[in-house]
Each structure stands twice: as structure tokens, then as C-alpha cells.
């Protein structure tokens, strides 16, 4: 009798576990298009951010040339050049943070999600 009661309990637990597993699988099947869309949008965001970083680098390089030109002159323009150089350096730190965010987006979200 103990064996029969024990088997019925195990059967019920296995049935409940099987039902739970089936519910999870069904939920995952239904959510796949949403995850696929999210992954595609995240990839597009990463691509656009990379393009933005490249444009920012080019802009800051040109800005630095202007600042250097002003710094290498005489008079008050030299002070303006120094201020422009400081401003350029601050913007380069923003560019570095944007690059760091872009890399983290790919390495910590998009790649694991696609895997």
C-alpha cells in the first residue's frame, strides 16, 4: 500500500512538472517574435551608435585642429585656443563614454541574446 500511494504522488508531481514545462515552452514559442524584433532593433541601435561615434571622432579631430591653430597664434586668440582645447577634451570624454556604451550594448546584450 505504501508503494502504491508513493507512486501516485510521484505520478501527480511528474504530471504537474510536465504541465509546467509545456506551459513554459508554449510561452517561449509565443514570445519568440517579440525577442527577435527586440534583437533586430538593438542591432540597428548599435550600428547607428557606432556611426555616431565615428562622426563624433571626425568632428572632434577637426575641432582640435581649429583649437590648435588658435593656440599657436598671438594675443587673446591664444586664450580662446586654450579654451577650445579644454572643451574638445571634455567632448572626447563624452565620445569615449558613448563608445563604451556601444560596446557594452553589443557584448552584454545583443550577442548573448542572439546566442
N, C-alpha and C positions, 0 to 999 in steps of 0.2 A: 504494500500500500504506500509506503514512504517513497518508493521508487516511482510509482505512478503519479503521485502528487508532485514530486520533484520534476518529472518530465513535463507535466502540464505547465508548470511555472516557467520552465526553460523554453517551452514552445511559445508561450504567450510573450515572453521577453524577446525571443527571436522574431516573432511576428511584428511586435512593436518597433524593434530596431529596423527590420526590413521596410516597414511603412515609413519610418522617419527617413531612411536612406532614399527611398523612392521619392518622397516629397522634396528632399534637397536636390536630387538630380533633376526633377521637373522644374524647380525654381531656377536652377542654373541654366537649363535649356531656354527658359523664357527670358532670362536676363542677358543672354549672350549678345544679342544685337545692341543692347544698351552699352555693354562693355566695349564692344567693337567700335561703336560710334565715339565713345569717350577716348579710346586709344587713338583713333584717327585724328580727332580734334587736338589731342595732346601732342601728337607728332607734328601736326601743322603749326601749332603754337611754338614748338621747339624750333622748327625751321624758320619761322618768322623772327623769333628772338635771335637766332644765330645771324640772320641777315641784318637785324638791327644792330647787333654788336659790331659787325663788320663796318656798317655805315658810321657808327659812333667812333670807331678807331680811325677811319679815314678822316672824319671831321676833326677829331682831336689832333691828329697829325698836322693837318692844315692850320688849325688854330695855334698849335705850338710854333709853327713857322712864323706866323704873324707876331706872336709874343716874343720870339727870339729876335726878329727883325727890330721890333720896338725897343727891346732891351739893349741892343747893340748901337743905339743912337745916343745923342747927347741931350741933356736937359731933362725937361719934365716928361718927355716921351719915354725915357728910361724907366721912370717910376710906373708909368702905365704898362710898360712891358713886363715889369716885375709882378704887377697885379694880375695881368693876363696869364702869366706863367703859373701863379698860385691857383688861379681859377681853373686853368687847364688841368693841373694836378688833382684838384678836387673832383673834377669831372672824370678823370681817369680812374679814380677810386670807385665812382659810380659804375663806370663801364666794367670794372673788374667784378663788382658785385652782380651785375647783370649776367656776365659770363659765368660766374659761379652758379647762379640760379638756373641758367640754361643747361649747364652740365648736370646739375642735380636733378633737374626735371627728366632728363634722358636716362641717367644712370639709376635713379631711385624710384622712378615711376613708370616710364614708358617701357624700358627694357624688361623689368620684372613682369609687368602686366602682359607684354607680348609673349614672354616665355611661358 
